[in-house]
Amino acid sequence: MMKAIDNFLDRITMYRLVLYGLIGLVIIAMLFGFFDMLPYSPGAILFSASFLLFVSLITNGIFARVFEAPTNIESAYITALILALIVTPFQGAQDLPMLFWAAVLAMASKYILAINRKHIFNPVAIAVALTALWLNDSASWWIGTTTMMPFVVVLGLLIVRKIRHEAMVISFFIVAFLTQEIFTLTQGGNIIATIQTLILHSSLLFFAFIMLTEPFTTPPTKELRIFYGGIVGFLFSPLIHLGSFYWSPELALVTGNIFSYLVSPKLKLYLHAQEKVHYGEDIIDFIFAPTTSRTNFAPGQYMEWTLPHQDTDSRGNRRYFTVASSPTEDSIHLGIKFYPQGSSFKKALIAMDEKTPIVAGNVAGDFTLPNDPKTKLVFIAGGIGVTPFRSMIKYCIDKKEERPIVLFYANKVISEFAYTDIFEQAEKIGIKTVYALTDTHSVPKDWHGKVGRITSEMIKEEVPDFMERFFYLSGPHPMVTGYEETLREMGVPLTHIKKDFFPGYV
């Protein structure tokens, strides 16, 4: 079952998953409204959603033009639909100011409340927080009902599985429940009734699954995300206050966003392709011109890349790719594998010239070198999964940092081995590379590497002290899970296996 779910999630980007899920929630809410299972008519829900979409798109276009930034229509859709699900549906002309300003402020926050082109606050949260202060009209979070709960949970679990932020969401739930229970006990309330209300009749689930997980305003590493989830979970309780000032869900998230911004890299780059290096028929290393911005990221981390283009397919105009370069380099490297039935994004990437801008930001990922340089490591890479290892090894070379590393690098044909010049340089600082050709019919006579897939016997032969080492796995999802099973069968503890992950290869 989980394999089928993962296969589905691998074929869709995170943003499209959220977008389609939100559209589904709006349609379901309209159906329930038609059958009087919700207190709002289908017409009211549809009007609110349409009005918010219209205002959001217009406002986003205006600010993008003023700030000379690429427009992201997909983001505007998602923001408008979230607003449609938390702001009370249209009941009369008196509701128009709230709907209008919520959309305008959400879009404006992405451009105005930003530092170095990186926005600080969740757009929806800051918008409804400002309307509450300015218009004295706050979000009702009407999506938080028993009727809508099953659909919110299904979408939420898919999103969390897609982005692998389970720990952050669990941290939020644990702290939110504990905080609410403690306050309930001290006030002599009914704990069971409080928990039922929190789950069935509040914004808790939609807030956690849809709002908390927004990628641009969450911290970059697992440990920081757990802490972030706990902060927001504590402030989520309606009983938390400073004097007469009480936190609301949106203010809890806005407060958490400030923490996230302080602990996150502030990197957002507007890049232009300087060179394209081809490896084999379908692997390209894009080298982007040096930028004046400080490249503040850790070797092995990934970034979100946005490339606006025409005729965008269902997978959208944003992708997550590991940065192949080291932060010690002036240029940014991006290694990509292309497929015959590639997405519109990758086709636009191939076609881009020196004048085409691409935006890179939202640095994240825990697939990084350990702090102790004496830690023994084994890297296993399949295909273009070698990109984080290129980043790490180049960093070690530039820093003259000797680490006990053995890299196993497998490809079908010899022409697809990328960055071999870097790996040859790494031999001078004691980093060893073992190449393996998996297509036994394409092995040249002068080949000095291994033949066949990387096996337990190959690992034991090349790394006799493998039980003392930590293993880093990077490549297509089936390859990573396959090698994880192999290592477990060899007796390698799960705590010694680190897997690369970013939200999608598609």
SEKOLRO-42983 format. One record per residue (C-alpha): x, y, z; residue in three letters; residue number from 1. Coordinates in nm, 2 decimals. Example, Ala and Ser with C-alpha at 12.3 -4.5 7.8 and 13.67 -1.06 7.14 Angstrom:
BEGIN
[[1.23; -0.45; 0.78]; Ala; 1]
[[1.37; -0.11; 0.71]; Ser; 2]
This chain:
BEGIN
[[0.00; 0.00; 0.00]; Met; 1]
[[0.27; 0.25; 0.10]; Met; 2]
[[0.47; 0.16; -0.21]; Lys; 3]
[[0.17; 0.25; -0.43]; Ala; 4]
[[0.12; 0.58; -0.24]; Ile; 5]
[[0.49; 0.67; -0.27]; Asp; 6]
[[0.48; 0.59; -0.65]; Asn; 7]
[[0.19; 0.83; -0.68]; Phe; 8]
[[0.36; 1.10; -0.48]; Leu; 9]
[[0.68; 1.06; -0.68]; Asp; 10]
[[0.48; 1.16; -0.99]; Arg; 11]
[[0.34; 1.48; -0.86]; Ile; 12]
[[0.51; 1.79; -0.72]; Thr; 13]
[[0.43; 1.90; -0.37]; Met; 14]
[[0.27; 2.22; -0.49]; Tyr; 15]
[[0.04; 2.05; -0.74]; Arg; 16]
[[-0.06; 1.80; -0.46]; Leu; 17]
[[-0.16; 2.09; -0.24]; Val; 18]
[[-0.33; 2.27; -0.52]; Leu; 19]
[[-0.54; 1.98; -0.63]; Tyr; 20]
[[-0.62; 1.88; -0.27]; Gly; 21]
[[-0.74; 2.23; -0.19]; Leu; 22]
[[-0.96; 2.24; -0.50]; Ile; 23]
[[-1.10; 1.90; -0.39]; Gly; 24]
[[-1.18; 2.04; -0.04]; Leu; 25]
[[-1.36; 2.34; -0.19]; Val; 26]
[[-1.57; 2.11; -0.42]; Ile; 27]
[[-1.65; 1.88; -0.13]; Ile; 28]
[[-1.75; 2.17; 0.09]; Ala; 29]
[[-1.98; 2.29; -0.18]; Met; 30]
[[-2.15; 1.95; -0.21]; Leu; 31]
[[-2.20; 1.94; 0.17]; Phe; 32]
[[-2.34; 2.29; 0.16]; Gly; 33]
[[-2.59; 2.18; -0.11]; Phe; 34]
[[-2.71; 1.90; 0.12]; Phe; 35]
[[-2.72; 2.13; 0.43]; Asp; 36]
[[-2.44; 1.94; 0.59]; Met; 37]
[[-2.25; 2.27; 0.62]; Leu; 38]
[[-2.40; 2.61; 0.71]; Pro; 39]
[[-2.29; 2.77; 0.38]; Tyr; 40]
[[-2.44; 2.74; 0.04]; Ser; 41]
[[-2.25; 2.62; -0.26]; Pro; 42]
[[-2.29; 2.96; -0.42]; Gly; 43]
[[-2.14; 3.14; -0.12]; Ala; 44]
[[-1.84; 2.91; -0.12]; Ile; 45]
[[-1.79; 2.94; -0.49]; Leu; 46]
[[-1.82; 3.32; -0.49]; Phe; 47]
[[-1.57; 3.36; -0.21]; Ser; 48]
[[-1.32; 3.12; -0.38]; Ala; 49]
[[-1.36; 3.29; -0.72]; Ser; 50]
[[-1.34; 3.64; -0.57]; Phe; 51]
[[-1.03; 3.56; -0.37]; Leu; 52]
[[-0.86; 3.39; -0.68]; Leu; 53]
[[-0.94; 3.70; -0.89]; Phe; 54]
[[-0.80; 3.95; -0.64]; Val; 55]
[[-0.50; 3.73; -0.56]; Ser; 56]
[[-0.40; 3.69; -0.93]; Leu; 57]
[[-0.44; 4.06; -1.00]; Ile; 58]
[[-0.25; 4.17; -0.69]; Thr; 59]
[[0.03; 3.92; -0.74]; Asn; 60]
[[0.07; 4.03; -1.10]; Gly; 61]
[[0.10; 4.40; -1.00]; Ile; 62]
[[0.35; 4.34; -0.72]; Phe; 63]
[[0.56; 4.11; -0.94]; Ala; 64]
[[0.58; 4.38; -1.20]; Arg; 65]
[[0.66; 4.65; -0.95]; Val; 66]
[[0.93; 4.44; -0.78]; Phe; 67]
[[1.05; 4.30; -1.11]; Glu; 68]
[[1.01; 3.94; -0.98]; Ala; 69]
[[0.89; 3.63; -1.16]; Pro; 70]
[[0.52; 3.57; -1.11]; Thr; 71]
[[0.42; 3.24; -0.96]; Asn; 72]
[[0.05; 3.18; -1.04]; Ile; 73]
[[0.05; 2.84; -0.87]; Glu; 74]
[[0.14; 3.00; -0.54]; Ser; 75]
[[-0.14; 3.26; -0.58]; Ala; 76]
[[-0.39; 2.98; -0.65]; Tyr; 77]
[[-0.29; 2.80; -0.33]; Ile; 78]
[[-0.30; 3.11; -0.12]; Thr; 79]
[[-0.65; 3.21; -0.24]; Ala; 80]
[[-0.79; 2.86; -0.19]; Leu; 81]
[[-0.66; 2.84; 0.17]; Ile; 82]
[[-0.82; 3.18; 0.24]; Leu; 83]
[[-1.14; 3.05; 0.09]; Ala; 84]
[[-1.14; 2.76; 0.34]; Leu; 85]
[[-1.07; 2.97; 0.65]; Ile; 86]
[[-1.25; 3.30; 0.59]; Val; 87]
[[-1.62; 3.28; 0.63]; Thr; 88]
[[-1.79; 3.24; 0.29]; Pro; 89]
[[-1.96; 3.54; 0.14]; Phe; 90]
[[-2.30; 3.63; 0.30]; Gln; 91]
[[-2.34; 3.98; 0.18]; Gly; 92]
[[-2.17; 4.31; 0.07]; Ala; 93]
[[-2.04; 4.36; 0.42]; Gln; 94]
[[-1.81; 4.06; 0.37]; Asp; 95]
[[-1.63; 4.20; 0.06]; Leu; 96]
[[-1.38; 4.42; 0.25]; Pro; 97]
[[-1.25; 4.12; 0.45]; Met; 98]
[[-1.22; 3.90; 0.14]; Leu; 99]
[[-1.06; 4.17; -0.06]; Phe; 100]
[[-0.80; 4.28; 0.19]; Trp; 101]
[[-0.72; 3.92; 0.30]; Ala; 102]
[[-0.62; 3.85; -0.06]; Ala; 103]
[[-0.43; 4.17; -0.12]; Val; 104]
[[-0.24; 4.15; 0.21]; Leu; 105]
[[-0.15; 3.78; 0.15]; Ala; 106]
[[0.00; 3.86; -0.19]; Met; 107]
[[0.16; 4.19; -0.07]; Ala; 108]
[[0.34; 4.01; 0.22]; Ser; 109]
[[0.54; 3.80; -0.02]; Lys; 110]
[[0.70; 4.11; -0.17]; Tyr; 111]
[[0.69; 4.38; 0.11]; Ile; 112]
[[0.74; 4.17; 0.42]; Leu; 113]
[[1.05; 4.02; 0.28]; Ala; 114]
[[1.43; 4.06; 0.33]; Ile; 115]
[[1.66; 3.98; 0.04]; Asn; 116]
[[1.36; 3.86; -0.16]; Arg; 117]
[[1.28; 3.60; 0.10]; Lys; 118]
[[0.94; 3.64; 0.26]; His; 119]
[[0.93; 3.61; 0.64]; Ile; 120]
[[0.57; 3.52; 0.72]; Phe; 121]
[[0.32; 3.26; 0.59]; Asn; 122]
[[0.11; 3.48; 0.35]; Pro; 123]
[[-0.23; 3.35; 0.47]; Val; 124]
[[-0.14; 3.37; 0.84]; Ala; 125]
[[-0.01; 3.73; 0.83]; Ile; 126]
[[-0.30; 3.84; 0.61]; Ala; 127]
[[-0.57; 3.72; 0.84]; Val; 128]
[[-0.38; 3.85; 1.14]; Ala; 129]
[[-0.36; 4.20; 0.99]; Leu; 130]
[[-0.73; 4.20; 0.89]; Thr; 131]
[[-0.82; 4.11; 1.25]; Ala; 132]
[[-0.62; 4.40; 1.38]; Leu; 133]
[[-0.72; 4.65; 1.11]; Trp; 134]
[[-1.07; 4.55; 1.01]; Leu; 135]
[[-1.16; 4.38; 1.34]; Asn; 136]
[[-1.27; 4.09; 1.12]; Asp; 137]
[[-1.08; 3.76; 1.17]; Ser; 138]
[[-1.08; 3.42; 1.00]; Ala; 139]
[[-1.35; 3.18; 1.13]; Ser; 140]
[[-1.15; 2.87; 1.02]; Trp; 141]
[[-1.48; 2.72; 0.91]; Trp; 142]
[[-1.30; 2.42; 0.75]; Ile; 143]
[[-1.25; 2.28; 1.10]; Gly; 144]
[[-1.57; 2.07; 1.12]; Thr; 145]
[[-1.64; 1.70; 1.18]; Thr; 146]
[[-1.79; 1.68; 0.83]; Thr; 147]
[[-1.47; 1.80; 0.66]; Met; 148]
[[-1.23; 1.63; 0.89]; Met; 149]
[[-1.18; 1.30; 0.71]; Pro; 150]
[[-1.09; 1.48; 0.38]; Phe; 151]
[[-0.86; 1.72; 0.55]; Val; 152]
[[-0.68; 1.42; 0.72]; Val; 153]
[[-0.64; 1.23; 0.39]; Val; 154]
[[-0.49; 1.53; 0.21]; Leu; 155]
[[-0.28; 1.62; 0.51]; Gly; 156]
[[-0.12; 1.28; 0.55]; Leu; 157]
[[-0.04; 1.28; 0.17]; Leu; 158]
[[0.13; 1.62; 0.20]; Ile; 159]
[[0.33; 1.52; 0.51]; Val; 160]
[[0.44; 1.19; 0.34]; Arg; 161]
[[0.54; 1.38; 0.03]; Lys; 162]
[[0.76; 1.63; 0.21]; Ile; 163]
[[0.87; 1.40; 0.50]; Arg; 164]
[[0.79; 1.65; 0.77]; His; 165]
[[0.62; 1.40; 1.00]; Glu; 166]
[[0.85; 1.49; 1.30]; Ala; 167]
[[0.75; 1.86; 1.28]; Met; 168]
[[0.38; 1.78; 1.26]; Val; 169]
[[0.40; 1.53; 1.54]; Ile; 170]
[[0.59; 1.78; 1.76]; Ser; 171]
[[0.31; 2.03; 1.69]; Phe; 172]
[[0.03; 1.79; 1.79]; Phe; 173]
[[0.21; 1.67; 2.11]; Ile; 174]
[[0.28; 2.01; 2.24]; Val; 175]
[[-0.06; 2.15; 2.14]; Ala; 176]
[[-0.24; 1.86; 2.31]; Phe; 177]
[[-0.03; 1.88; 2.63]; Leu; 178]
[[-0.06; 2.25; 2.65]; Thr; 179]
[[-0.44; 2.23; 2.62]; Gln; 180]
[[-0.46; 1.94; 2.87]; Glu; 181]
[[-0.25; 2.13; 3.13]; Ile; 182]
[[-0.47; 2.44; 3.10]; Phe; 183]
[[-0.78; 2.23; 3.12]; Thr; 184]
[[-0.67; 2.05; 3.43]; Leu; 185]
[[-0.57; 2.37; 3.61]; Thr; 186]
[[-0.91; 2.51; 3.54]; Gln; 187]
[[-1.10; 2.20; 3.64]; Gly; 188]
[[-1.23; 2.13; 3.29]; Gly; 189]
[[-1.31; 1.80; 3.11]; Asn; 190]
[[-1.00; 1.67; 2.93]; Ile; 191]
[[-1.18; 1.43; 2.70]; Ile; 192]
[[-1.43; 1.69; 2.59]; Ala; 193]
[[-1.15; 1.94; 2.53]; Thr; 194]
[[-0.96; 1.69; 2.31]; Ile; 195]
[[-1.27; 1.60; 2.12]; Gln; 196]
[[-1.34; 1.97; 2.05]; Thr; 197]
[[-0.97; 2.03; 1.95]; Leu; 198]
[[-0.98; 1.74; 1.70]; Ile; 199]
[[-1.33; 1.76; 1.56]; Leu; 200]
[[-1.44; 2.12; 1.59]; His; 201]
[[-1.13; 2.34; 1.56]; Ser; 202]
[[-0.87; 2.45; 1.30]; Ser; 203]
[[-0.61; 2.21; 1.44]; Leu; 204]
[[-0.59; 1.95; 1.16]; Leu; 205]
[[-0.61; 2.19; 0.87]; Phe; 206]
[[-0.37; 2.43; 1.04]; Phe; 207]
[[-0.11; 2.15; 1.10]; Ala; 208]
[[-0.13; 1.98; 0.77]; Phe; 209]
[[-0.18; 2.27; 0.53]; Ile; 210]
[[-0.05; 2.59; 0.70]; Met; 211]
[[0.23; 2.47; 0.93]; Leu; 212]
[[0.40; 2.27; 0.65]; Thr; 213]
[[0.43; 2.57; 0.41]; Glu; 214]
[[0.79; 2.52; 0.29]; Pro; 215]
[[0.91; 2.88; 0.25]; Phe; 216]
[[0.85; 2.96; 0.62]; Thr; 217]
[[0.97; 2.64; 0.79]; Thr; 218]
[[1.33; 2.58; 0.92]; Pro; 219]
[[1.58; 2.39; 0.70]; Pro; 220]
[[1.67; 2.09; 0.92]; Thr; 221]
[[1.47; 1.82; 1.10]; Lys; 222]
[[1.59; 1.93; 1.45]; Glu; 223]
[[1.49; 2.29; 1.39]; Leu; 224]
[[1.15; 2.19; 1.24]; Arg; 225]
[[1.08; 1.98; 1.55]; Ile; 226]
[[1.15; 2.28; 1.77]; Phe; 227]
[[0.94; 2.50; 1.54]; Tyr; 228]
[[0.65; 2.27; 1.56]; Gly; 229]
[[0.67; 2.27; 1.94]; Gly; 230]
[[0.67; 2.66; 1.95]; Ile; 231]
[[0.37; 2.69; 1.73]; Val; 232]
[[0.19; 2.40; 1.91]; Gly; 233]
[[0.24; 2.58; 2.24]; Phe; 234]
[[0.11; 2.91; 2.11]; Leu; 235]
[[-0.18; 2.74; 1.93]; Phe; 236]
[[-0.38; 2.70; 2.25]; Ser; 237]
[[-0.65; 2.97; 2.28]; Pro; 238]
[[-0.57; 3.00; 2.65]; Leu; 239]
[[-0.21; 3.13; 2.59]; Ile; 240]
[[-0.20; 3.50; 2.65]; His; 241]
[[0.01; 3.80; 2.76]; Leu; 242]
[[-0.22; 4.01; 2.98]; Gly; 243]
[[-0.52; 4.08; 2.76]; Ser; 244]
[[-0.35; 3.98; 2.44]; Phe; 245]
[[-0.45; 3.62; 2.33]; Tyr; 246]
[[-0.28; 3.42; 2.06]; Trp; 247]
[[-0.49; 3.30; 1.77]; Ser; 248]
[[-0.39; 3.02; 1.53]; Pro; 249]
[[-0.26; 3.27; 1.27]; Glu; 250]
[[-0.07; 3.46; 1.53]; Leu; 251]
[[0.09; 3.14; 1.66]; Ala; 252]
[[0.21; 3.07; 1.31]; Leu; 253]
[[0.33; 3.42; 1.25]; Val; 254]
[[0.53; 3.40; 1.58]; Thr; 255]
[[0.68; 3.07; 1.47]; Gly; 256]
[[0.77; 3.22; 1.14]; Asn; 257]
[[0.99; 3.48; 1.31]; Ile; 258]
[[1.18; 3.19; 1.48]; Phe; 259]
[[1.21; 3.01; 1.15]; Ser; 260]
[[1.34; 3.31; 0.97]; Tyr; 261]
[[1.61; 3.37; 1.24]; Leu; 262]
[[1.75; 3.02; 1.22]; Val; 263]
[[1.72; 2.97; 0.84]; Ser; 264]
[[1.96; 3.06; 0.56]; Pro; 265]
[[1.85; 3.39; 0.39]; Lys; 266]
[[1.96; 3.27; 0.05]; Leu; 267]
[[1.75; 3.35; -0.26]; Lys; 268]
[[1.93; 3.37; -0.59]; Leu; 269]
[[1.83; 3.50; -0.93]; Tyr; 270]
[[2.06; 3.31; -1.16]; Leu; 271]
[[2.15; 3.29; -1.53]; His; 272]
[[2.30; 2.98; -1.71]; Ala; 273]
[[2.66; 3.04; -1.80]; Gln; 274]
[[2.75; 2.69; -1.93]; Glu; 275]
[[2.60; 2.35; -1.98]; Lys; 276]
[[2.82; 2.04; -1.95]; Val; 277]
[[2.68; 1.72; -2.10]; His; 278]
[[2.74; 1.37; -1.96]; Tyr; 279]
[[2.62; 1.10; -2.19]; Gly; 280]
[[2.29; 1.16; -2.37]; Glu; 281]
[[2.06; 1.28; -2.09]; Asp; 282]
[[2.27; 1.43; -1.80]; Ile; 283]
[[2.35; 1.80; -1.79]; Ile; 284]
[[2.55; 2.00; -1.54]; Asp; 285]
[[2.42; 2.35; -1.55]; Phe; 286]
[[2.67; 2.61; -1.43]; Ile; 287]
[[2.52; 2.94; -1.33]; Phe; 288]
[[2.71; 3.27; -1.34]; Ala; 289]
[[2.86; 3.39; -1.01]; Pro; 290]
[[2.62; 3.59; -0.80]; Thr; 291]
[[2.68; 3.88; -0.57]; Thr; 292]
[[2.46; 3.71; -0.30]; Ser; 293]
[[2.64; 3.50; -0.04]; Arg; 294]
[[2.59; 3.13; -0.11]; Thr; 295]
[[2.50; 3.03; 0.24]; Asn; 296]
[[2.42; 2.66; 0.24]; Phe; 297]
[[2.57; 2.34; 0.37]; Ala; 298]
[[2.72; 2.09; 0.13]; Pro; 299]
[[2.45; 1.83; 0.04]; Gly; 300]
[[2.15; 2.05; 0.09]; Gln; 301]
[[1.88; 2.12; -0.17]; Tyr; 302]
[[1.70; 2.43; -0.29]; Met; 303]
[[1.37; 2.51; -0.45]; Glu; 304]
[[1.41; 2.62; -0.82]; Trp; 305]
[[1.15; 2.83; -0.99]; Thr; 306]
[[1.15; 2.86; -1.37]; Leu; 307]
[[0.84; 3.04; -1.51]; Pro; 308]
[[0.76; 2.91; -1.86]; His; 309]
[[0.47; 2.88; -2.11]; Gln; 310]
[[0.25; 2.57; -2.14]; Asp; 311]
[[0.33; 2.46; -1.78]; Thr; 312]
[[0.22; 2.10; -1.74]; Asp; 313]
[[0.05; 1.94; -1.43]; Ser; 314]
[[0.39; 1.93; -1.24]; Arg; 315]
[[0.42; 2.31; -1.23]; Gly; 316]
[[0.71; 2.55; -1.25]; Asn; 317]
[[0.89; 2.47; -0.93]; Arg; 318]
[[1.13; 2.18; -0.84]; Arg; 319]
[[1.36; 2.07; -0.56]; Tyr; 320]
[[1.71; 1.99; -0.67]; Phe; 321]
[[2.03; 1.93; -0.47]; Thr; 322]
[[2.30; 2.19; -0.52]; Val; 323]
[[2.59; 2.01; -0.68]; Ala; 324]
[[2.84; 2.28; -0.60]; Ser; 325]
[[3.02; 2.36; -0.28]; Ser; 326]
[[2.95; 2.69; -0.09]; Pro; 327]
[[3.33; 2.74; -0.14]; Thr; 328]
[[3.27; 2.79; -0.52]; Glu; 329]
[[3.17; 3.11; -0.69]; Asp; 330]
[[2.94; 2.94; -0.95]; Ser; 331]
[[2.64; 2.73; -0.87]; Ile; 332]
[[2.62; 2.38; -1.02]; His; 333]
[[2.30; 2.19; -1.08]; Leu; 334]
[[2.31; 1.84; -1.21]; Gly; 335]
[[2.00; 1.71; -1.38]; Ile; 336]
[[1.90; 1.39; -1.55]; Lys; 337]
[[1.64; 1.42; -1.84]; Phe; 338]
[[1.40; 1.16; -1.96]; Tyr; 339]
[[1.23; 1.12; -2.30]; Pro; 340]
[[0.88; 1.20; -2.15]; Gln; 341]
[[1.02; 1.49; -1.95]; Gly; 342]
[[0.81; 1.76; -1.78]; Ser; 343]
[[0.76; 2.11; -1.92]; Ser; 344]
[[0.99; 2.24; -1.65]; Phe; 345]
[[1.28; 2.02; -1.76]; Lys; 346]
[[1.22; 2.11; -2.13]; Lys; 347]
[[1.23; 2.48; -2.04]; Ala; 348]
[[1.55; 2.41; -1.84]; Leu; 349]
[[1.72; 2.26; -2.14]; Ile; 350]
[[1.60; 2.55; -2.36]; Ala; 351]
[[1.71; 2.82; -2.12]; Met; 352]
[[1.99; 3.06; -2.25]; Asp; 353]
[[2.20; 3.32; -2.07]; Glu; 354]
[[1.92; 3.57; -2.06]; Lys; 355]
[[1.67; 3.33; -1.90]; Thr; 356]
[[1.64; 3.39; -1.52]; Pro; 357]
[[1.58; 3.10; -1.28]; Ile; 358]
[[1.52; 3.16; -0.91]; Val; 359]
[[1.68; 2.94; -0.64]; Ala; 360]
[[1.59; 2.97; -0.27]; Gly; 361]
[[1.44; 2.79; 0.03]; Asn; 362]
[[1.76; 2.60; 0.13]; Val; 363]
[[1.69; 2.29; 0.33]; Ala; 364]
[[1.80; 1.93; 0.40]; Gly; 365]
[[1.97; 1.72; 0.66]; Asp; 366]
[[2.18; 1.52; 0.41]; Phe; 367]
[[2.50; 1.69; 0.52]; Thr; 368]
[[2.85; 1.60; 0.65]; Leu; 369]
[[2.88; 1.51; 1.02]; Pro; 370]
[[3.05; 1.77; 1.24]; Asn; 371]
[[3.33; 1.54; 1.34]; Asp; 372]
[[3.57; 1.51; 1.04]; Pro; 373]
[[3.70; 1.18; 1.18]; Lys; 374]
[[3.37; 1.00; 1.13]; Thr; 375]
[[3.41; 0.72; 0.88]; Lys; 376]
[[3.17; 0.75; 0.59]; Leu; 377]
[[3.06; 0.55; 0.28]; Val; 378]
[[2.87; 0.73; 0.01]; Phe; 379]
[[2.66; 0.52; -0.23]; Ile; 380]
[[2.53; 0.71; -0.54]; Ala; 381]
[[2.32; 0.60; -0.84]; Gly; 382]
[[2.31; 0.81; -1.15]; Gly; 383]
[[2.25; 1.18; -1.09]; Ile; 384]
[[2.22; 1.10; -0.71]; Gly; 385]
[[2.59; 1.18; -0.70]; Val; 386]
[[2.52; 1.56; -0.69]; Thr; 387]
[[2.52; 1.60; -0.31]; Pro; 388]
[[2.85; 1.40; -0.29]; Phe; 389]
[[3.00; 1.62; -0.55]; Arg; 390]
[[2.91; 1.92; -0.32]; Ser; 391]
[[3.05; 1.75; -0.01]; Met; 392]
[[3.37; 1.63; -0.17]; Ile; 393]
[[3.45; 1.96; -0.34]; Lys; 394]
[[3.40; 2.13; -0.01]; Tyr; 395]
[[3.65; 1.89; 0.15]; Cys; 396]
[[3.90; 1.96; -0.13]; Ile; 397]
[[3.87; 2.34; -0.10]; Asp; 398]
[[3.89; 2.33; 0.28]; Lys; 399]
[[4.18; 2.08; 0.26]; Lys; 400]
[[3.97; 1.87; 0.50]; Glu; 401]
[[4.08; 1.50; 0.51]; Glu; 402]
[[3.79; 1.27; 0.59]; Arg; 403]
[[3.77; 0.89; 0.57]; Pro; 404]
[[3.53; 0.86; 0.29]; Ile; 405]
[[3.47; 0.59; 0.03]; Val; 406]
[[3.23; 0.67; -0.26]; Leu; 407]
[[3.06; 0.40; -0.45]; Phe; 408]
[[2.92; 0.54; -0.78]; Tyr; 409]
[[2.71; 0.33; -1.02]; Ala; 410]
[[2.59; 0.41; -1.37]; Asn; 411]
[[2.47; 0.21; -1.67]; Lys; 412]
[[2.73; 0.34; -1.91]; Val; 413]
[[3.07; 0.50; -1.87]; Ile; 414]
[[2.97; 0.83; -2.04]; Ser; 415]
[[2.72; 0.91; -1.77]; Glu; 416]
[[2.98; 0.93; -1.49]; Phe; 417]
[[2.97; 1.30; -1.39]; Ala; 418]
[[3.22; 1.51; -1.19]; Tyr; 419]
[[3.50; 1.25; -1.22]; Thr; 420]
[[3.76; 1.53; -1.23]; Asp; 421]
[[3.65; 1.63; -0.88]; Ile; 422]
[[3.66; 1.27; -0.75]; Phe; 423]
[[4.01; 1.23; -0.89]; Glu; 424]
[[4.13; 1.54; -0.71]; Gln; 425]
[[3.98; 1.40; -0.39]; Ala; 426]
[[4.22; 1.11; -0.40]; Glu; 427]
[[4.49; 1.36; -0.28]; Lys; 428]
[[4.31; 1.40; 0.05]; Ile; 429]
[[4.24; 1.03; 0.10]; Gly; 430]
[[3.89; 1.01; -0.05]; Ile; 431]
[[3.85; 0.69; -0.25]; Lys; 432]
[[3.60; 0.64; -0.54]; Thr; 433]
[[3.48; 0.30; -0.66]; Val; 434]
[[3.30; 0.31; -1.00]; Tyr; 435]
[[3.05; 0.04; -1.10]; Ala; 436]
[[2.90; -0.02; -1.44]; Leu; 437]
[[2.57; -0.19; -1.41]; Thr; 438]
[[2.52; -0.26; -1.78]; Asp; 439]
[[2.75; -0.55; -1.83]; Thr; 440]
[[2.72; -0.53; -2.21]; His; 441]
[[2.87; -0.18; -2.23]; Ser; 442]
[[3.19; -0.25; -2.03]; Val; 443]
[[3.50; -0.13; -2.23]; Pro; 444]
[[3.81; -0.34; -2.24]; Lys; 445]
[[4.02; -0.09; -2.05]; Asp; 446]
[[3.77; -0.05; -1.77]; Trp; 447]
[[3.93; -0.07; -1.43]; His; 448]
[[3.63; -0.03; -1.21]; Gly; 449]
[[3.37; -0.28; -1.09]; Lys; 450]
[[3.11; -0.45; -1.31]; Val; 451]
[[2.75; -0.50; -1.20]; Gly; 452]
[[2.54; -0.34; -0.93]; Arg; 453]
[[2.69; -0.25; -0.59]; Ile; 454]
[[2.65; -0.56; -0.38]; Thr; 455]
[[2.72; -0.64; -0.01]; Ser; 456]
[[3.02; -0.84; -0.13]; Glu; 457]
[[3.16; -0.54; -0.32]; Met; 458]
[[3.11; -0.32; -0.01]; Ile; 459]
[[3.28; -0.57; 0.22]; Lys; 460]
[[3.57; -0.61; -0.02]; Glu; 461]
[[3.64; -0.23; -0.06]; Glu; 462]
[[3.55; -0.13; 0.30]; Val; 463]
[[3.65; -0.40; 0.54]; Pro; 464]
[[3.56; -0.18; 0.84]; Asp; 465]
[[3.21; -0.11; 0.71]; Phe; 466]
[[3.05; -0.18; 1.05]; Met; 467]
[[3.24; 0.12; 1.18]; Glu; 468]
[[3.10; 0.35; 0.91]; Arg; 469]
[[2.80; 0.57; 0.84]; Phe; 470]
[[2.64; 0.52; 0.51]; Phe; 471]
[[2.49; 0.80; 0.29]; Tyr; 472]
[[2.25; 0.68; 0.02]; Leu; 473]
[[2.15; 0.91; -0.27]; Ser; 474]
[[1.96; 0.83; -0.60]; Gly; 475]
[[1.62; 0.73; -0.72]; Pro; 476]
[[1.38; 0.62; -0.45]; His; 477]
[[1.38; 0.24; -0.54]; Pro; 478]
[[1.76; 0.24; -0.55]; Met; 479]
[[1.78; 0.40; -0.20]; Val; 480]
[[1.53; 0.17; -0.04]; Thr; 481]
[[1.71; -0.13; -0.21]; Gly; 482]
[[2.05; -0.04; -0.07]; Tyr; 483]
[[1.90; 0.03; 0.27]; Glu; 484]
[[1.77; -0.33; 0.27]; Glu; 485]
[[2.11; -0.46; 0.16]; Thr; 486]
[[2.29; -0.27; 0.44]; Leu; 487]
[[2.04; -0.39; 0.70]; Arg; 488]
[[2.10; -0.75; 0.59]; Glu; 489]
[[2.47; -0.68; 0.64]; Met; 490]
[[2.41; -0.59; 1.00]; Gly; 491]
[[2.45; -0.21; 0.96]; Val; 492]
[[2.24; -0.03; 1.22]; Pro; 493]
[[1.95; 0.18; 1.10]; Leu; 494]
[[2.11; 0.47; 1.29]; Thr; 495]
[[2.42; 0.44; 1.06]; His; 496]
[[2.21; 0.49; 0.74]; Ile; 497]
[[2.13; 0.84; 0.61]; Lys; 498]
[[1.91; 0.88; 0.31]; Lys; 499]
[[1.89; 1.17; 0.08]; Asp; 500]
[[1.55; 1.32; 0.04]; Phe; 501]
[[1.39; 1.62; -0.12]; Phe; 502]
[[1.03; 1.66; -0.23]; Pro; 503]
[[1.05; 1.49; -0.57]; Gly; 504]
[[1.27; 1.39; -0.86]; Tyr; 505]
[[0.99; 1.47; -1.12]; Val; 506]
